[in-house]
Amino acid sequence: MSAPWYTTSTAFLEALTEVGVRYVFANLGSDHSGLIEAYARARAGGTVDRFPELVLCPHESVAFSAAQGYAQATGQAQAVLVHVECGTQNIGGMLHNAAKGRVPVLVFAGASPVTQYGEHTGSRDEFIQWMQDVHDQRGLVRGYTKYDYEIRVADNVKQIVHRAAQIATSDPAGPVYLVGAREVMEQRLEPASADRPEYALDRYTPVEPAALAPDTVRAVGAALAGAERPVIVTSYLGRDREAVPALVDLAERLAAPVIESVPMWLNFPADHPLHGGHQWNIPERNPLLAAADVVLVLGSDVPWIPVRNRPAAGARVFVVDIDPLKEQMPLWHVPAEVFARADLGTATRQLTEFLDEPGRLDAHAVRERLAAASAGRQRHLRELIAREQPDPEVITPEYLLGCLREELAAVDGETIVLTEAITNYLPVSEHLRRERPGGLIGSGGGSLGWYAGAAIGVKLARPDALVISVVGDGTYLFGVPASAQWTARRYGVPSLTVILDNEGWQAPKVSALGVHPEGAAAAADDFGVGFAPGADLPAVAAAAGGALARTVDDPADLPAALEEVVETVRSGRSAVLAARLAPVEDPARRAGRDTGPAAP
C-alpha cells in the first residue's frame, strides 16, 4: 500500500489552521499547484476541515484587505495567498495599511520554479515562469513586513509558519511574508516529520503584554495627579476593545478630556462628556491641547501636526505606546519627558490604580474640570447638530452622516462602520459619533481601497453585524469594487457602501490650497482633480455582485434611500448608495478652460 499523499503544501495548510487561520484569501496562480492539489485531495477524502476555508478573490488587494479586516475585527491573523512577484506588487498599498495600522496578516507568495529541466516535480513548464523570476522577490515587501522568509525544505514548514504567526501577532503586530518555490511545495514527506515536538504550537505563543515599570508609573501618575489641565491623546488604543473602558476609567478619575487624533479605531465613546473631540488636518490649534499643562499620549503616531497644532511650550508631555519611538518612521519626534513601551490597556489600568491611592487627587479640582468639560462637549454637540441641517439645494456630508447616524440608531444588533472618507474623515468621526468599542474602524494607513475587501473580512468575522463602509468616490474606485462585490456575493457576506460622491479627488485640492492658498490653481479652480462627466458608480456593484444600486442627489430623498439600502443589506443583499455632493471643482469656472481634445 502506498503512503498517504502528504506534501509541504499539506503541512503548510495544516499549520495555518494550527495558528488560528480560519480563511485563506486567495488569488491563485501557476505557482500554487501543490496547494490546489492538497485542497482537492482533502475534499475528496472528506478531511478538508483540517485546512482553512479558501476564499477566492479576483484581485490581490481585495484578498489582503479582507484578511486585514478579519484581523481587525477579531485580533486573529488570517492568510493571503498571492502569485509570485506580480501578485506581491498588487498587495503593495494594502500591505502598507496593515504595517502602519499594526495588523497581523500572514502572506504566502509562490516563487518561480528553481529548476528548468524537470529535475523535480513542479519544474518550469510555462513561459511566464522565466519572466517572473526576479532577483529579490522578498525585497519588494521588506520595508513593510516584520518578517520575511523562504520555505526551503519540507521538513520544517510548520516551524516556519508557527514562527511567522508568532512574530505577526506580537505587539507591535504587523504583516509577515513567506515564499516557497513550486518544487519545495510539491515535496513529499512523512506527516510525523512536520509534527516534531519542538515544532509544537504552544512553543510559539505571542510575546506577553508589557507593563510600565513602577518608577514610570509613579512619574507619569504624579504628573497627571498634579496637573491643572490634563489632556489625553490617543489614535489606536481601541485596537484592544478592552482598553477602551480602561481609558474611560482613567479619564474619569482625572476628569481629563480625551482627544482622538487621526483615529483609525473607536478609542473613546463619542457620547461621553469627557470626549475632547477629533482632530485630523485641522488648520487651527486645538484649544484643549493648547491649554493643557500635562499631555499623556496613549498610542498615537500623529498626536498633533506641529506646524498647525501643538501643546503649549511649557506643557509636560509623556508618551506611552507599544511603539514609542516609531522605528519605522525615519522622521518623527514628540518632545516628551518620558517614552515608555507598554501595552496600552495594561498601562492605562496601572495609572488608574496609582491615582486611586488615597490623597492622590484633589476631588474639588476634578469636579470643576468635569463640569467644564461637560459644558464644552455640549456646546460642541450643538454646533455639530446645527451643521447637520439640510441644505435644500445640495447634500452636505454633515447632513448625510447625521441621517445615517439616525438610521443606524434604529437598527437592532451590532453595527460596524468602516471609514475611508479621506477629506471627510473628520465629519465621519464627529457626526456618526460611534460609542461601542470596535464600532468604527479605519485602514490604519494611507493607501486607498482598503474598505472593499475589509468589509468582506469583517462580515466573515462578525456574520450577525451590519457592516457599513463610508467612502469617497475616489476611494470607491481604488477598492476594485467589481472584484470585491463578486467575492461578497459568492460567499454570502453582504455590506452597505455609502459613497460621498463629489465627482473628484478633494484631497489633492486641499493639499494644494494649503501650500498655495492664493495661487493660480486657487484663482481658476484649476486643480485637475475633477471626475466629470460623473460615472454611475453603484452600477458597478450591481453588475458584478448583484447589489442594490442607488444614487441620490436631492436632500429630501436621502432618509428614505438610506432606510431602503439598510433594510436591503439586513435582508442579505449588498447595497451601494452614492450621495451626490457639491462637485470638487466648480463646473462654471471650468467652462472656459481647455479640457482636452473633443470626442470624435
Buried (B, 14 or more C-beta within 10 A) or exposed (E): EEEEEBBBBBBBBBBBBBBBBBBBBBBBBBBBBBBEBBBEBBEEEEEBEEBBBBBBBBBBBBBBBBBBBBBBBBBBBBBBBBBBBBBBBBBBBBBBBBBBBBBBBBBBBBBBBBBEEEEBBBBBEEEBBEEBBBEEBBEBBEEBBBBBBBBBEBBBBBBBBBBBBBBBBBBBBBBBBBBBBBBBBBBEBEEEBBBEEEBEBEEBEBEEBBBBEEEBBEBBBEBBBBBEBBBBBBBBBBBBBEBBBBBBBBBBBBBBBBBBBBBBBBBBBBEBBBBBBBBBBBEEBBEBBBBBBBBBBBBBBBBBBEEBBBBEEEBBBBBBBBBBEBEBEEEEEBEBEBBBBBBBBBBBBBBBBBBEEEEBBEEEEBEEBBEEBBEBBEEBBEEBEEBBEBEEEBBBBBBBBBBBBEBBEEBEEEBBBBBBBBBBBBBBBBBBBBBBBBBBBBBBBEBBBBBBBBBBBBBBBBEEBBBBBBBBBBBBBBBBBBBBBBBBBBBEBBBBBBBBBBBBBBBBBBBBBEEEEEEEBBEBBBBEBBBEEBBEBBBBBBBBBBBBBBBBEEBEEBBEBBBEBBBBBBEEBBBBBBBBBBBBBEEEEBEEEEEEEEEE
